[in-house]
Amino acid sequence: MAGKRVVILIERRYRSIGQVYVCEGGPLGTFTLAEDCTDRGRAPGPSPLDVDVLSELAALVSAIKSA
């Protein structure tokens, strides 16, 4: 479905995976897309692990260790 536009029925946020969209799938019913799989997600960085992603990861690991 790359490049296709779909109708978003529901937007949800989960702690574990973040924002997701439940979309209309026509005769097949509905399907769920993670925000990163849409044009609404974060723009890709210059490399898979850029400084922003690594700093977020470091903050997450620190938060988990202190919990």
Order of alpha helices (4+ residues) and beta strands (2+ residues): beta-beta-beta-alpha
